[in-house]
Amino acid sequence: MPDKTVICDQLNKSFGETAVVQDVSFSLEAGKFLALLGPSGCGKTSTLRLLAGFEVLDSGRIEIDGVMVADGRFHLPPEKRRVGMVFQDYAIFPHLNVAENIACGLEHIRKSAPRVQQMLDMVGLPDLGDKMPHALSGGQQQRVALARALAPDPAILLLDEPFSNLDTSLRAQVRGEVRALLKQNGATAVFVTHDQQEAMFLGDQVAVMNAGKLEQVGTPEAVFHRPQTRFVAEFMGQTNFISGEVTALGIATPLGRLPQMTSLPLGAKVEVAVRPDDVRLDADDEGNGRITNRQFTGIAYIYEVGLENGDCIHSWQPHTFKLALGTPVQAAIRQSHTPACFHNGKAV
């Protein structure tokens, strides 16, 4: 038997004249998680629906667990793809109890009782099989949906914004539980989310989408620290962009010279991605900026700094570092890592 893998090659899908998925390609190893990340309307849910078989490919190729399931001419229906689906609203049948909900995807219902109990034990609900969905909390409903999707032993599990209906206080707890359960089960999973922190927590790989296209795929660390496009840098965290110019000694910026070299010609203009943790601040009457706003988060202050050249940046500082609005400061880029730079929207 082949390893449980997913291969998507040059996927394309349009609705009328609107292209919603354009030349999307990625692959996923067995037992790994991929987070499809992007803003509303970027094509991530359409990509998930193509994987599930709910939408028909215009062109491209999808392979699941060594089986071709779609290639633009051939379309295997969802029930034959060995795909489990967890919907945004869980889609639990309100007239069925928990055990019946889990069993509904299994063949030979009379023989499914041991598998249902196994799933209930796995998701930590061993004694709730006879409960009705309305008697469950949001987190418990999420686990029932997960158990139902995993019961038929799918080759791949697809999850569409699975935590969006949970309260903020519960979301972090439940997603941690779900990730641990899926890893324990050896599942291969694709998540759709618009939440950057969620994507980086859940995904072994993160795929950032924009306007139907895949901007970048990589580990959470690579996507965050080494964005390949300006869009990825802007979407992954609170990012400001300051002006830069290529010189013989590096890139000159309002925050000082960056030592990195580039193949761009001298004098070329670039944009430098600067995140709040990149920026060091010191109160300085002769400095290059001034505090224009501040936000207290409890463990830190996030300062907004207006620079002399008109650029605006933010700086993360510990809660003990308190500066009043209007304070002149000297802002500089920390030397812990080199910020990403972009020319015409592409990393240099």
TORRO-934842 format. One line per field, with one value per residue: y, x, z of N, C-alpha, C in turn; residue number from 0. Coordinates in steps of 0.05 Angstrom, whole numbers, m for minus. Layout:
// residues N
nv: [Y_...]
nu: [X_...]
nw: [Z_...]
cav: [Y_...]
cau: [X_...]
caw: [Z_...]
cv: [Y_...]
cu: [X_...]
cw: [Z_...]
k: [NUM_...]
// end
This chain:
// residues 348
nv: [m24_45_103_148_202_268_298_355_384_438_461_486_527_558_601_617_674_684_669_626_591_584_553_522_486_434_387_335_299_235_234_287_357_408_476_516_582_648_711_726_702_686_637_591_558_540_509_469_446_426_385_353_337_362_403_408_399_446_441_406_363_316_275_225_186_153_146_170_221_263_297_338_316_268_252_233_217_248_209_166_178_170_210_250_299_358_406_478_492_445_410_371_322_341_309_260_220_225_178_156_197_192_141_146_151_102_37_m21_m15_m43_m69_m30_m12_m23_7_58_66_64_111_149_141_158_213_231_227_183_167_192_176_169_220_278_325_379_381_385_419_472_456_401_386_398_357_312_319_312_259_233_244_217_164_128_117_154_172_224_281_336_402_456_519_502_519_567_577_575_604_654_643_588_569_563_522_479_473_456_407_381_379_346_299_285_278_235_197_191_220_250_316_373_439_495_563_632_654_673_657_610_579_574_547_498_476_433_448_510_541_598_635_679_716_672_646_610_636_623_564_529_513_536_570_585_611_654_680_684_709_704_739_806_807_761_775_819_797_758_771_833_879_930_972_1001_1050_1035_1037_1011_1006_1009_987_959_962_1022_1052_1088_1072_1059_1027_966_907_869_843_851_832_873_936_991_1043_1025_1021_994_958_949_900_908_885_891_868_874_924_969_1016_1080_1133_1197_1261_1280_1244_1199_1196_1198_1184_1167_1139_1089_1023_985_920_888_850_878_939_965_1008_1061_1093_1152_1166_1211_1215_1206_1153_1100_1061_1003_985_934_932_917_916_949_990_1051_1102_1168_1196_1232_1233_1242_1196_1149_1103_1038_981_917_874_819_789_790_834_821_841_875_880_907_876_825_782_799]
nu: [17_10_42_3_m9_m16_m23_m25_m29_m20_m73_m135_m192_m252_m308_m355_m330_m295_m235_m220_m184_m118_m69_m49_m5_18_45_36_62_51_18_28_11_m21_m31_m76_m74_m99_m131_m203_m237_m192_m186_m176_m215_m242_m201_m197_m248_m242_m205_m237_m275_m322_m325_m313_m253_m226_m178_m115_m88_m104_m82_m93_m71_m42_m79_m108_m154_m177_m170_m184_m211_m229_m268_m271_m323_m339_m350_m320_m267_m238_m236_m242_m284_m288_m332_m343_m386_m392_m435_m466_m516_m576_m618_m598_m563_m498_m467_m495_m487_m431_m430_m455_m425_m404_m401_m444_m476_m493_m448_m415_m410_m364_m324_m345_m345_m290_m275_m301_m273_m223_m229_m239_m291_m318_m365_m409_m440_m496_m516_m551_m536_m549_m540_m487_m424_m391_m338_m342_m377_m344_m307_m339_m351_m301_m289_m328_m311_m262_m275_m285_m233_m202_m159_m142_m155_m198_m206_m247_m240_m241_m245_m271_m322_m317_m310_m261_m230_m235_m216_m159_m148_m178_m158_m107_m117_m142_m100_m63_m93_m100_m47_m33_m65_m42_m58_m66_m73_m109_m118_m161_m154_m158_m128_m67_m35_m60_m50_6_12_m16_1_48_67_57_14_7_m44_m67_m112_m129_m82_m22_22_66_96_116_154_126_164_198_163_147_195_224_195_173_146_119_66_61_96_69_20_32_33_42_65_107_130_188_225_281_348_393_461_534_552_511_442_412_372_319_327_379_437_431_469_463_473_456_436_414_419_462_430_379_311_281_235_233_215_190_180_147_180_229_250_289_285_305_301_313_332_352_337_312_258_190_145_81_36_12_3_m20_m9_m7_37_71_88_65_93_78_115_131_172_225_226_174_157_123_129_125_141_158_161_184_139_159_184_169_143_123_70_92_146_212_252_306_305_322_342_342_398_390_368_364_322_270_274_244_233_194_153_174_218_286]
nw: [0_m15_17_57_22_m5_m67_m104_m165_m205_m200_m223_m222_m240_m232_m275_m304_m265_m236_m185_m163_m181_m216_m171_m133_m91_m43_6_59_89_152_164_174_137_134_103_89_89_68_69_12_m17_m41_m12_14_m31_m54_m16_m23_m74_m64_m31_m67_m74_m110_m181_m217_m264_m291_m281_m229_m179_m129_m81_m30_m65_m106_m165_m163_m189_m251_m284_m327_m307_m250_m186_m142_m77_m36_m50_m43_3_42_99_129_166_181_182_214_241_227_253_262_288_306_319_367_400_390_346_309_300_279_230_184_175_146_151_200_247_262_277_328_364_338_341_397_404_378_410_458_441_430_480_502_528_555_533_491_486_490_466_413_427_481_489_499_460_451_459_418_375_381_372_318_297_312_282_230_230_239_193_179_144_87_85_125_123_144_154_173_230_283_288_308_362_428_443_489_492_445_438_473_453_400_412_436_393_355_382_386_332_316_349_326_278_233_168_149_124_139_136_147_170_207_229_273_288_242_244_291_283_233_202_154_122_77_41_12_m40_m75_m105_m118_m100_m56_m24_4_61_121_183_208_165_130_160_176_128_83_16_m16_m17_m1_32_74_94_109_147_208_246_205_183_129_107_71_28_0_m47_m36_m42_4_27_46_51_101_136_188_194_164_129_127_87_21_m49_m115_m143_m179_m159_m123_m131_m110_m52_m9_60_105_168_232_297_337_314_323_359_411_437_482_458_447_400_363_309_305_332_386_369_382_429_454_507_526_570_582_553_518_457_413_369_321_289_236_214_159_144_144_181_238_283_350_394_464_531_589_627_602_592_553_540_499_442_455_435_399_385_336_316_277_306_315_314_273_201_167_118_50_m6_m76_m125_m103_m95_m58_m45]
cav: [0_70_120_167_227_285_312_373_394_458_461_510_527_583_602_637_687_690_648_625_575_587_539_515_460_428_359_332_273_221_242_316_376_431_498_535_607_671_727_717_704_681_611_569_539_527_489_447_433_410_361_336_328_378_419_394_413_453_428_400_335_311_247_220_159_138_143_194_226_283_308_356_300_247_263_213_230_250_185_146_190_165_237_258_328_372_432_501_491_418_394_348_318_347_288_236_223_226_152_154_215_180_116_150_148_75_16_m43_0_m60_m78_m7_m3_m22_29_83_69_70_139_164_140_173_242_238_228_155_162_211_166_172_248_292_347_405_379_386_445_476_440_373_383_397_330_293_322_301_230_223_245_198_137_110_116_168_177_252_295_363_417_483_538_485_531_594_580_573_628_658_630_559_562_554_496_458_467_441_380_369_373_323_275_277_267_209_180_189_231_269_335_399_458_522_584_659_662_667_642_583_565_568_527_472_466_427_465_532_550_624_640_706_720_646_636_602_655_610_541_523_510_562_588_595_629_678_695_688_712_706_761_828_800_743_790_836_781_743_788_862_886_956_973_1026_1053_1029_1041_994_1020_990_976_946_976_1046_1056_1108_1060_1052_1010_937_897_849_851_842_835_897_957_1013_1063_1012_1025_970_961_932_891_912_877_905_857_881_952_978_1045_1094_1161_1213_1287_1284_1219_1199_1192_1208_1166_1178_1123_1066_1004_969_893_873_842_895_962_967_1036_1071_1113_1166_1173_1237_1215_1201_1125_1094_1034_996_972_919_938_906_934_967_1011_1068_1128_1185_1205_1255_1230_1237_1170_1138_1077_1023_953_899_858_791_776_809_836_815_864_869_898_900_856_799_783_802]
cau: [0_26_38_m19_1_m33_m9_m41_m11_m31_m102_m148_m221_m265_m337_m359_m306_m279_m216_m218_m160_m101_m43_m41_10_31_43_36_71_33_21_35_m11_m17_m50_m81_m78_m103_m155_m228_m238_m167_m187_m168_m237_m246_m180_m206_m271_m232_m194_m258_m292_m347_m323_m299_m230_m225_m153_m97_m88_m105_m77_m97_m63_m34_m101_m116_m182_m187_m150_m197_m229_m240_m275_m281_m341_m328_m353_m300_m240_m226_m232_m258_m289_m299_m342_m341_m408_m392_m455_m475_m545_m588_m638_m583_m545_m470_m458_m507_m473_m405_m434_m469_m407_m393_m417_m452_m481_m495_m421_m398_m409_m337_m309_m356_m334_m261_m273_m309_m250_m201_m234_m244_m320_m325_m391_m428_m451_m525_m523_m559_m518_m555_m531_m458_m411_m379_m314_m350_m388_m321_m295_m357_m347_m274_m292_m344_m294_m240_m285_m281_m204_m196_m132_m136_m176_m200_m220_m253_m242_m254_m247_m282_m346_m311_m301_m232_m217_m236_m204_m132_m148_m189_m140_m85_m127_m146_m74_m52_m109_m94_m19_m34_m79_m26_m74_m56_m94_m107_m135_m165_m157_m149_m114_m38_m25_m71_m36_33_10_m26_13_76_72_37_11_m6_m57_m76_m125_m130_m55_m6_44_89_92_140_150_118_187_208_144_147_221_235_174_182_132_111_40_65_108_48_m2_42_41_40_89_110_149_203_240_309_362_416_487_556_557_487_417_408_344_316_334_407_445_430_493_458_479_436_444_402_438_464_409_353_293_269_219_243_194_199_160_152_203_254_257_299_280_319_293_336_322_363_332_301_229_175_123_56_15_22_m18_m11_m20_m4_65_88_77_71_94_78_136_132_199_229_220_146_150_113_137_117_162_150_179_173_120_174_196_146_149_99_65_108_174_231_267_323_296_342_336_358_417_386_364_362_295_266_272_228_234_171_136_188_241_313]
caw: [0_m15_40_54_14_m22_m88_m120_m187_m224_m197_m233_m219_m244_m232_m296_m312_m241_m229_m156_m158_m205_m216_m144_m131_m65_m35_35_67_108_180_166_172_121_139_81_102_72_74_57_m17_m30_m55_5_17_m57_m57_2_m35_m96_m52_m21_m89_m75_m135_m203_m228_m292_m301_m259_m221_m150_m122_m53_m21_m88_m125_m179_m158_m208_m269_m304_m343_m290_m224_m168_m123_m50_m20_m59_m42_30_54_122_129_189_171_200_234_250_212_269_259_314_314_326_390_393_378_320_291_293_263_205_162_175_135_170_225_270_269_281_356_375_326_353_424_402_372_434_477_429_433_508_508_529_567_522_466_485_492_442_408_441_509_489_496_434_448_456_391_357_383_359_289_291_314_259_206_232_242_170_173_118_80_91_139_114_164_143_196_249_310_286_324_391_442_442_511_488_419_441_487_435_378_422_440_367_343_396_378_304_315_361_307_253_212_149_150_112_153_125_168_163_231_226_296_286_221_252_313_273_209_197_131_118_49_41_m13_m45_m101_m119_m124_m77_m54_m12_20_76_149_195_213_140_118_177_176_102_64_m11_m29_1_10_54_96_105_121_170_231_243_190_170_108_106_45_28_m25_m50_m37_m44_31_37_40_69_109_158_214_192_141_132_114_66_m7_m68_m143_m154_m184_m139_m125_m133_m87_m41_15_81_123_196_252_323_352_301_327_385_416_459_484_448_437_373_349_282_305_355_394_360_395_444_463_530_523_595_585_536_503_428_407_342_318_264_229_202_130_140_148_207_247_310_366_419_486_556_603_644_585_587_541_536_471_434_463_413_403_364_328_300_273_322_299_319_247_179_157_90_32_m29_m99_m141_m90_m92_m40_m57]
cv: [25_86_139_194_242_299_329_387_412_458_488_506_555_580_625_648_693_665_648_609_575_574_533_488_458_398_357_303_261_230_271_333_400_452_515_561_630_687_715_721_697_654_587_548_525_505_464_432_417_384_342_324_342_397_403_411_422_440_424_370_334_281_244_191_142_134_169_198_247_292_327_342_279_259_241_227_229_224_163_155_183_192_241_289_337_400_453_501_463_399_369_346_321_325_262_241_222_201_149_173_203_156_121_148_120_56_m5_m31_m19_m69_m55_1_m3_1_56_87_75_100_157_164_158_203_250_241_200_149_179_202_169_201_259_317_373_405_382_415_448_458_410_368_382_369_309_295_310_270_219_223_224_169_119_107_128_170_205_264_325_379_446_501_523_497_558_598_578_600_629_643_599_550_550_527_474_452_451_411_366_361_348_297_266_266_239_189_176_200_249_290_361_417_483_541_611_670_653_650_613_567_556_547_499_460_457_443_486_540_576_629_669_707_694_633_629_620_641_586_535_518_536_581_601_616_656_694_700_689_717_729_782_820_781_757_807_820_766_761_817_873_915_954_1000_1026_1046_1034_1025_1012_999_976_961_963_998_1049_1078_1098_1051_1033_981_925_878_860_839_846_859_918_978_1034_1051_1016_998_977_940_926_892_905_890_894_863_907_958_1008_1055_1123_1178_1239_1292_1259_1222_1195_1202_1189_1180_1163_1101_1049_987_941_876_867_861_920_958_997_1040_1094_1126_1175_1199_1238_1209_1172_1121_1065_1029_982_959_924_926_926_954_991_1029_1095_1142_1191_1230_1254_1226_1212_1166_1109_1064_994_935_882_828_775_798_810_829_841_856_890_888_876_829_803_785_791]
cu: [18_22_15_m8_m20_m15_m29_m22_m27_m61_m113_m178_m232_m295_m345_m333_m287_m261_m212_m194_m143_m74_m32_m29_22_29_46_42_51_39_28_9_m3_m39_m52_m90_m81_m128_m180_m227_m213_m166_m180_m190_m244_m226_m188_m229_m263_m220_m216_m275_m318_m348_m307_m277_m235_m200_m135_m100_m87_m101_m78_m90_m57_m55_m107_m146_m194_m164_m161_m215_m243_m245_m287_m298_m330_m329_m333_m271_m225_m217_m252_m261_m300_m306_m340_m362_m412_m411_m463_m506_m558_m607_m624_m566_m516_m461_m470_m494_m446_m409_m445_m451_m395_m412_m423_m456_m481_m468_m403_m395_m381_m321_m319_m345_m304_m258_m281_m286_m228_m204_m241_m273_m331_m354_m414_m442_m481_m534_m532_m540_m523_m546_m501_m448_m400_m355_m321_m362_m365_m309_m312_m353_m321_m276_m307_m327_m272_m250_m280_m251_m197_m166_m123_m160_m174_m216_m222_m259_m254_m259_m261_m307_m342_m303_m271_m218_m216_m220_m176_m131_m157_m170_m116_m93_m131_m120_m62_m67_m102_m66_m18_m46_m64_m40_m58_m78_m88_m127_m138_m169_m148_m132_m85_m27_m35_m56_m9_33_3_m9_42_86_50_38_m5_m17_m66_m87_m124_m103_m40_19_70_80_118_134_140_141_197_189_144_172_232_213_184_169_124_84_44_77_87_27_7_52_38_66_86_131_162_219_269_321_388_441_509_562_533_462_413_378_343_324_363_412_443_454_487_462_459_447_431_423_439_442_381_337_281_251_230_220_204_176_167_175_230_266_265_293_296_309_317_325_331_357_318_271_216_151_97_32_28_m2_m6_m24_m18_26_83_73_84_70_93_97_134_161_201_222_191_138_139_120_125_140_151_171_167_156_134_186_173_154_123_95_81_137_191_248_286_315_317_332_354_375_412_381_361_334_294_263_258_231_212_155_150_213_267_334]
cw: [0_10_34_47_m3_m42_m104_m140_m205_m223_m207_m231_m223_m241_m251_m305_m289_m235_m199_m147_m183_m201_m188_m143_m103_m61_m5_42_87_137_185_164_155_128_115_93_82_79_61_27_m31_m45_m37_9_m9_m62_m40_m11_m60_m86_m43_m44_m91_m99_m155_m214_m257_m305_m277_m251_m190_m146_m91_m47_m45_m109_m138_m175_m176_m225_m290_m323_m327_m263_m207_m147_m94_m34_m27_m55_m16_43_77_122_155_181_192_222_245_235_226_266_286_324_321_350_381_379_350_300_282_275_235_181_159_161_156_198_250_280_277_310_368_364_337_381_424_396_396_455_467_433_461_516_512_539_555_497_464_488_465_438_423_470_511_488_467_430_445_429_370_357_370_329_281_292_290_234_206_232_218_162_146_113_87_105_130_135_155_167_220_277_310_302_354_402_442_465_508_464_422_453_467_412_387_426_413_353_355_388_350_301_327_342_281_229_193_146_136_127_135_148_157_186_229_249_296_265_230_275_301_251_211_173_130_89_49_13_m15_m73_m118_m125_m98_m77_m44_5_35_105_161_199_187_128_134_174_148_81_36_m26_m8_14_34_78_110_120_146_192_225_231_179_149_107_80_49_1_m25_m53_m39_m18_42_29_61_75_130_185_214_169_148_116_90_38_m26_m96_m157_m159_m162_m145_m128_m108_m78_m18_35_100_152_214_279_339_339_310_356_388_440_459_477_435_408_355_322_281_331_360_386_372_411_452_485_527_549_599_569_527_474_421_377_340_290_259_215_173_123_143_177_214_274_324_391_440_512_571_621_629_577_577_536_506_466_441_438_419_380_360_311_298_291_304_301_293_226_168_127_74_6_m51_m118_m130_m85_m74_m55_m39]
k: [0_1_2_3_4_5_6_7_8_9_10_11_12_13_14_15_16_17_18_19_20_21_22_23_24_25_26_27_28_29_30_31_32_33_34_35_36_37_38_39_40_41_42_43_44_45_46_47_48_49_50_51_52_53_54_55_56_57_58_59_60_61_62_63_64_65_66_67_68_69_70_71_72_73_74_75_76_77_78_79_80_81_82_83_84_85_86_87_88_89_90_91_92_93_94_95_96_97_98_99_100_101_102_103_104_105_106_107_108_109_110_111_112_113_114_115_116_117_118_119_120_121_122_123_124_125_126_127_128_129_130_131_132_133_134_135_136_137_138_139_140_141_142_143_144_145_146_147_148_149_150_151_152_153_154_155_156_157_158_159_160_161_162_163_164_165_166_167_168_169_170_171_172_173_174_175_176_177_178_179_180_181_182_183_184_185_186_187_188_189_190_191_192_193_194_195_196_197_198_199_200_201_202_203_204_205_206_207_208_209_210_211_212_213_214_215_216_217_218_219_220_221_222_223_224_225_226_227_228_229_230_231_232_233_234_235_236_237_238_239_240_241_242_243_244_245_246_247_248_249_250_251_252_253_254_255_256_257_258_259_260_261_262_263_264_265_266_267_268_269_270_271_272_273_274_275_276_277_278_279_280_281_282_283_284_285_286_287_288_289_290_291_292_293_294_295_296_297_298_299_300_301_302_303_304_305_306_307_308_309_310_311_312_313_314_315_316_317_318_319_320_321_322_323_324_325_326_327_328_329_330_331_332_333_334_335_336_337_338_339_340_341_342_343_344_345_346_347]
// end
